[in-house]
Amino acid sequence: MDTGSFNSSVLSIGTGLRRGADLLGRVVYPPVCLGCGVLVGTHGGVCAGCWSRLRHIEEPFCDVLGVPFSHDMGDAIVSAEAIADPPPFRRARAAVLYDDVARSIVHRLKYKDRTDLARVMARWMARAGRGLIAESDCVLSVPLHRRRFLARRYNQSAELARILASEVGLPYRPAAIMRKKATRPQVGLGARARSENMRGAFSVPPTARSDLFGKAVLLIDDVYTTGATVKAASRALLKAGAGSVCVLTFARVAQGHL
């Protein structure tokens, strides 16, 4: 057999093996809806019922916080919240509103070891944050405290950041910010308690400061609720010399639904 025939045979065998592995994977791990778990046609898909209830965030929205408006009020309009309490970051964007479907998706990623969902979520985030991405130099994720990381075994925000950075071609800096304070879980806390809980929670290691100095940082988290977490992280990054911080999350809570 000549070299060309041999290589063709190897490629054919490899293709057959990949197809067989894909078929086996579909049998063992059939494609299910990201939101509710019913069978769907492809991996990473959403059933018609969940898709109809999933609320993607589209313009018009606040130019700073990304909060959707009920009607168009013109270009670069800023919400009352952003005017009354300007955040330390430049802008924030999210892919979807944090409703029942989005909550289910986040819960599966965060607590059910469904790290496979992160790829689809990161792609939705990349579309929602394309303006921020175009202006960013690097990608960071909101870190977990080491005790919580050891208990959970992975950081859902880091999974989203790592995949998004790879998809859009930006460097990912996983060690550029650390959580030095073991904060209480934010669930169930009001806005003021969340802010106090996150006070002094983050720091930038001295070894990472040169990588951040003057850089436009894109900070990734799973859900934006009151913004207490990303605000505290943004302050730490800016204090360490970052030029600017923008925030991109998979979901955000609508105003009035905290």
N, C-alpha and C positions, 0 to 999 in steps of 0.2 A: 504494500500500500504506500503511495507517495505521500509527501508531507501535507499537501493540500487536502487530500482525501482524509488523512488522519485528523487534521484540524477540524474539518467539517464534521467528522464523526463525533469528535469530542464536543463540539458546539451543540450538535443535535442531542447528544446524551445529556449535556448540561441543561439544555432547554427543557428536555423531557423531565429531568429530575426537579427542576424549578416548578414546572407545571404540576407535577405530582405532589410536591410539598405544598403548593398553593391549594390544591384540591383537598389534601389532608387537613390543612389548616382550616379550610372552610367547613369541613365536617366536624372537627374537634372544637373549633372556635367560630361558629357561624356568625355572619354579620348581623349585628343587632343595632337598634336605634340608640344613638348617644343619650337620648333623654329618658326613654321609658323601658328600653330593653327588648322590645318586640323585634321579630325578624324583619330585616330590610334587604334590599337587593345588593348593596355593596358595603364593605367595611368603611366606617367613618360616616355613614349616612344617618339621616334623621327621617323618621316616619312622617307621613303627611299631617297627622294630628299634632305632633310636637312642632313641626315646622310652622304650621299655621298659628301656633301660640308663641313661638319664639320671636322676640321683638328686637330686631337688629337696629342699632342706633344710626340713623341717617341725619343729614342736615335737614332743617336748621337746628343748631345746638350752640351752646355757650362756647365762645372761642377759647376761653381759658379752661373751664372745667369739663367741657364736653357734655353738659347736661342738655338733653333734648328739649326744644321749645315746641309748644303746641302749634305755632304758626311762624312764618318767616318774618323777622323783624329787621332784616338787612344784613349786610356783611359785617363780620367781626364784632357782633353784638355780644356783650358780656352780661352774665346773669347777676342778679342782685346779690347772690351768695358770694360770688367772686369779688364783687366790689366791696362788700361789707367785711370780708375776711380773706384778703388776697393770699393765695398759697405761696409757699417758697419755690415750687416748681413753675415752669413756664406755662405748660399746657398739659392737659390730661385727656385721654381718649379711651373708649371702651368699645368692644365689638357688639355686645348685647346688653339689654336691661336684665337685671337680676330678678327674673320671675320664676315660676315653678319649674319650667323646663331648664333654664340656665342653672338654677339651684341644683337640680338633679345631676346635670353634667358635672358641675364643680364638685359635688359631693362624691360622685363616682371616682373622679380623679384624686380627690384629696384623702378619702377614707377607705376606698374599696380597691386600692392598688391598680386602678385602671389608667396606668401611665400611657397606654396606647392612645387615649383620648387627647393627649397633649398636642399631638401633631395637627389634628383637625382644628382644635381650639387656637393654636398658634397661627394657623393660616388665616382664620377669621380675624384674629388680632392684627395680622400684617396688613390686611385690607383696610381695616378700620384706622390703623395708625400710619398709613403710608406717608402722610405729610410729616409726621414726627420722625419716622425712620429716615427720610431723605435728609434731615437736618442733624442726625445723630452720628457720633463717632464710635460709640461702643454700647453694649447692652449689659445691664446688671439685673439681678433679681433681688427681691426682698428676702433676706435670709431668715432661717429659723434659728432659734437658740439651740445649742448643741444637744441639750437634754431632750428637747422636742424632736430634733432630727433623729436621734438614736431611737426614740420611741416609734416614730412614724416610718423611719428608714429612708425616706426621700423627701425632698422639698418640692411641692407641686409648682411653686412659682419658678424654681430653678429649671424644672422640666420644660415649662413654657418658654422661658428665656433662652435656654440652650437651643431648642428647636427653631425658635423664631430667628435667633442670630444666624444660624446656619442657613435658613431659608432666604434671608435678605442680604447675607454676605457681610455682616458686621462682626467685629470681634466680641466675644463673650468673656466677661471678667468675673468669674464666680467667686474669687477671693477678695474682691475690691471693697466689700462692705461686710461687716459682721454684726450679729446681734449679741451685745455684751450683757444684756439684762434679760432675765427669764420673766417675761411679762405674763400676766394673766391672759387667758383666752378672751378675745374681744367680743365674742357672741354674748348678747344680752346686756352689754354696756351701752349707756347713752353717749352722745357726742363728747361731752365734757370728760366723762370717765375714761373714754377711749383715748382722748388726747393726753390725759394725765398718766394713764397706763403706759403710753409709749414714750413719755419724756425720758430722754437720755438712753434710749434702748439701743441705739446704733452707734457704731464708730467705724472709721476707716483705718486699717492697719498702716503704719508708717511705710511699709514696703510697697503699698499700693498707691501711694499718693502721687508718685511721678507718672503713673499710667493714667491718672484722672486729671492732672493739672491742666486747666483750661479746656478740657474736653466737654463736648455736648453728650450728656449721658441719657440713655433711654432706660428707665427703671420699670421692671415688669413685676406685676402681682396678679393674683387670680381675680379678686373682687375689690372694687372700690366702694366702701360703705360711707363713712364720714370723711375718709381721707386721712385719718389720724396716723396710720402706719406709714403711708408713702410721704406724708409731710415730714414726719420725724426722720425718715431715711433721707429725704431730700436735703434737709437741714444739715445732716451729718456729712453728706457728699459735698455740699457747697462750702461748708466750713473747712473741709479737707482740700479745697482748691478746684473742684469741678467748675467748669465754666457755666454750665446750665444743666438743668434736669427737666426732662419730660417724663410723663407717666403713661404707661399703656397697660390696661387690664383686659381680661376676658369679659368681665361683666361689671356693671355698676348699678348700685341701688338708685332708683328714681327718687327725686326730692319728695319728701312727705311720706316715704315708705321705710323709714329707718326703724 
